[in-house]
Every structure is written in structure tokens, then in C-alpha cells.
Amino acid sequence: MDTLTTPEWRPPSREVRQDASVTRHERVARILASGALVLVAVKPLLDIGEKGGSSGLDLGVLITTLGAMCMFAALAVVSLGARRLPHRALLLIAAGLALLLVLTAVSYLAASARADLLSLFDVRRYSIYGPAQEPASAIPAEAMRLVVGFAPIALLGLMLMRRDWFPVRRLALVAAVVVAAAVVHCVLAWLQVAGVYPYSFHFELANYEKIGRASGGYYHPMSLGRLLMFSVFLVYVFGDRIRAPFAVRYGLIGLFMATGVVSLHRFTILCLGVIVAAFEARRLLTMVRARRVGGGVNRRAALAVCGALAAVVAVAGALWGGAIWRRAEVTLTEVGSLDVRSDTFMHGRGAIWNDVVEIFGRSPVDVWLLGFGYEPWDMHNDLLRVMVIWGIVGVVVTAAVLVGLYRFVNARVTRAGRPAVALLFAILVIFGLTQKPLAYPYFLWLFFLGQMAVLAVHPRADSGEPTPSESEPTQ
């Protein structure tokens, strides 16, 4: 009789062990990427109660640092597991950022030799110059700000390597949380206008009178402004994918626009107007084309939206008409001198810019080329800030990074998505005329979220990037 024999046990093959290892890597990386997206979404809610002038680590700094670590770690795990580097264009952009870090290190080492020159920045003729900065702590802080702010490049590279990890519905959910947080801040801003919630920031008029500026749960209206701008952008890009009816979406856009106006932050108002005008002009062009080919326009929906907006305006005018009119008057009249050579140009920005020009006139060639490594004064202009921190070399490298990023994203979206990409970069430039968007990590996070949104909604099928159905390269 035949006897039953037990098959000889053999260890799993090397290929099986590799597959299991890759699976574990992928699981860890996906958790890290999801955690980063969660932090991007909820940060505005955790910023409520933000304090100004804090010199130590606060919750916002901790959140952005943790988020940056998750972003870099997720990309590193996927790259190591798949034995595949991100796209070469992204590596070149990362190399440009690494060069800026090298320039920062050079300035840190040269700070003691420049003590006499840096002492010229100890003069602060107006409060707009900002608090005093010590090179020993300010230079490393600039390096950290650069790394944390541009960390979403890792998410961008990861999105192109693992498209199925970033479906439209997931990014739309992130956008919906950001928009909901913006609504919360808007409610707080209007409670400030109504006198229920205290102001955290005030505007000083020419006659030394101070007027409160609505900033929501933030300390400064600029922080509220960036949230409003990108919320409007995300509402337009995702449309009904954020699961809100047409009338609700337009109501949100109207709320964000009105809140931007009462914040008195002029470049927020300007950028909001540019965003709305760009998307609505395109919508109008689409409607005209539809009419020409015989399509109809939903007049009832249009009338409903107009009626709802008129009702909101009427209610707001009845409740806060006087305060709104006062703020409109301040916005239009309290602009300071328009002579760029004057100290009062743009409420003191002229004083800062002219003083910086004078200091650079006394500086040696190495400062012109490499900068000071930090921002001794609040420059209130992104181009000047980059020049002061990293010099002419930094200006060229930063411009190359932004141009390379624009070309990289633009080449991977359809023709329908390219105007939105161009609009994103235009807002970055416009806002940087009197602000410093490249210095604000969460501004850059929302900026990259906008790019990822356009990539998800308008992907090019022939971009050369792997799709979820394509297999991974052999190892």
C-alpha cells in the first residue's frame, strides 16, 4: 500500500519575500501620505487662537514640521521600495532648493565677519520693520522654513508615482475640509465686525486712529487672506466634486469675497478678484459657445444664485452697513503715499525698501551674490526678501525653481487645466508684491494642494507618467 508522504518544506522564494517587503513599504508610505494630507486639511482649524509675535515653537510650526516629515518619508519609502527615483525635473528642482540651503550655510558661517554690516539693520524707524532678529537663530529658521514650505514637492512626486493614492475624491475631501475651516474663520471674522469677538490686529490711520481688522481666528488678516484665496480656487477647480450644490458653492465664494473685503487686506481683495474674474470669464465664454451650438442656459439657476447673493448683501448691509462702509472708505483712501521714494509709500514699505537699497549700496560683492542668510527686517516683498536672504544667486535659483515647477505641472495637465495652473502662479507673484508667500509654509502647502487638485481633475493621459494599471519596474 502506498504511504502518504509529507511534501518537503521549502523556504519562500526570494521573489515572494521581496513582494511582501514592497507591500509593507507601500502600506507605511500610504499611511504617511494620508497623514500629511490630514494635516494639510485640518491646520486652519488648529490655527484658531493664533498669537502674533511668538518667538518660540507654536502649534502651527509643529504641525507643518510634522507634515513635512511625513511628506519626505512617504516619498523616500516608495522610492526605496520600488528602487525608482522621482521624475528628473523634480530632482532638479530639489537640487535648486538644496543650493539655497548651501547659501544659507555660507551666510551662517560668515555672520560674525559681517557684524558691522548687520548692525545697520538694528535701526527700526517704524513698527512695520518687524521685531529684531539675531543671525544665530534667524538663519537656521530660514533654512527650516524653506524645507518645510517646499516639502509638498515630495507629495507631488509621490502623486505621479502612485496616482491611485491621490484620486479626485480624496483630494476633494481635503479641499472640503479646508473650505469648511475657511467658513469657520469667516464666521469669526464677521463676529469681530459685529463686536462680539475681539480683534487681534488693528490698522493705524493717518490721524493715529486705530481701526480693527477682521482676521478670523488668525492674528493677522494676511493669514486669513491666503485661506480665503485658495478656498475660492479649490471650490472652482473641484466644482460639484466637493459635494455641494451649485448655489451653495457660489454662496461660499460670495462669503469669502465679502470677508476678504472687511479684512481690509488689499492684496487679498485683489487676488480674490483676479481668481473670480478668471474663472467666471471662462465660464461666460463656455456659456457663449454653448449658446452658439444651440445649447441652453439654466436661467432659473442663474436667477436663483443672483437672488440669493442679493439677499445676503441686503442682510449684511442691514446688520453691518455702517461698519462695512467705514471699511470700504479706509480701503480706498488710506493707501499712504504713492511715491516709491517716500517713507510713507504703502504705509512704510517705502522706508524699508529704500533703507535696504542703501545698505546694499554699502555691501561687498559677496553680499550681493549670496545675501545675508536671513531677513533682518520684514521686507514686505518676496523678490526683495529672496535678494536679501540669498542674493542675486538666490533670485536666479528661486526663479528657476518656480519656472521649472510651472513647466512640470503644466505639461501634465490637459489644455482645460492649464489656465488654472497659470492662475496659481500668477497669484503667487501678485501676492508677493507686498507680502512674502514663499516665507509662509502653509501658503506654499495650499499652493501645492492647488496644483495637485488641477493634476487630479485635468490629468493628461499621454504625460508619460505611469497610471495605476501599469506595473512597477522590475527590481
Secondary structure, 3 states (H helix, E strand, C coil): CCCCCCCCCCCCCHHHHHHHHHHHHHHHHHHHHHHHHHHHHHHHHHCCCCCCCCCCCCHHHHHHHHHHHHHHHHHHHHHHHHCCCCCHHHHHHHHHHHHHHHHHHHHHHHCHHHHHHHHHHHCCCCHHHCCCCCHHHHHHHHHHHHHHHCCHHHHHHHHHHCHHHCCHHHHHHHHHHHHHHHHHHHHHHHHHHCCCCCCCCEEECCCCCEEECCCCCCCCHHHHHHHHHHHHHHHHHHHHHHCCCHHHHHHHHHHHHHHHHHCCCHHHHHHHHHHHHHHHHHHHHHHHHHHHCCCCCCHHHHHHHHHHHHHHHHHHHHHHHHHHHHHHHHHHHCCCECCCCCCCECCCHHHHHHHHHHHHHCCCHHHHHHCCCCCCCCCCCHHHHHHHHHHHHHHHHHHHHHHHHHHHHHCCECCCCHHHHHHHHHHHHHHCCCCCHHHCHHHHHHHHHHHHHHHHHCECCCCCCCCCCCCCCCC
